[in-house]
Amino acid sequence: MSVTTAAGTSTARPTTGTTTVRRLYALARAELTLLARNRTAVFVALLMPLAMTVALKSSLDRVDLGPAGMSVAGAALTGGIGAALIQVVHMNLVSTYVARREELVLKRLRTGEIRDLEILGGTALPAALLLLAQSALIVAVGGAALGLGAPERPALLVAGLLLGCVLLAGLAALTSAGTRTVQTAQLTTLPFFLVSGMGSGLFVPLAVLPDRLAAACQLLPLTGVMTLVRAGWLGGESAGALARAAVAALAWTGFAVFAGRRWFRWDPRR
């Protein structure tokens, strides 16, 4: 779009889309710089999921995975991706949102042109990019080392990861509302980590659980995403199962985005 000045020259007016992209890029770049300076956050984001993948493989060696129809390597590596989703996106973002809120960064950002969703999304972008890079590393290096090969349905795997990033970013915004300090973020994120780890197929595949317990676990927020991720890499799920997983994941994502935006706290909790 352009406007004509009094001198008769035409000047271009930046479109909203371009401006939004620039604002998101600037905010994400600043957050990535801050993340790189935080050694603890970098350690948790980079090394903990890899360490958990190794630990999962050791523990699953003693579990009968016949009913699940997958190998120990497949269960461990997909569980490692799930652990990365929780630790890199959810746990890291809760701490980030709380820190920016208590430092009044969020209030200052809201006084400018940037919208609320752009603030939340731009802050989450570095974590999402880190998660995608780490997942690619797990798939490439871990898959080659343990003989899993390339993903059966790459598009489905990527879709599951992207959906998981949006879901957990929304849940992180919601969790941060009840978190007073960065230090207590380790406690407020722990229940979701434990419930998802045990019930969404990260630590133990749902197929080896009792039927009623497995059916209840299907309703957990991360279960649908993990089903899509596992089917994208290893295959083996029916069209009906994938449809149910996609519907559940989309429903939880919609709720997380709405609730995260609706109840997110912008003012410090002092």
PyMOL commands that set and color helices and strands:
alter all, ss='L'
color gray80, all
select helices_A, chain A and resi 16-37+39-46+48-60+72-102+105-110+116-146+154-177+185-188+190-199+206-208+211-217+223-234+239-263
alter helices_A, ss='H'
color red, helices_A
select strands_A, chain A and resi 2-4+10-12
alter strands_A, ss='S'
color yellow, strands_A
deselect
rebuild
show_as cartoon
